[in-house]
Amino acid sequence: MRILIASVAMALMMVSAHAQDAHAQDMGKATKHQRTQKTQDPAKMKADEQAYKEALKRIPDSTKKVDPWENVR
């Protein structure tokens, strides 16, 4: 019984190590998103940044403190 438990434990450790190794092989490679983002038009990127800043300005400031436990106390 001990041998069976030990062999299952070893197999589980090997599967975990194998999954980590498979992910490590892709490290350092640019993803599709990173490659396409570099090739975007600088004017479009500037317009997107401006729109983002404008959207942030429209978010109202929170004056009331949020207390999720308010009704519990």
Buried (B, 14 or more C-beta within 10 A) or exposed (E): EEEEEEEEEEEEEEEEEEEEEEEEEEEEEEEEEEEEEEEEEEEEEEEEEEEEEEEEEEEEEEEEEEEEEEEEE
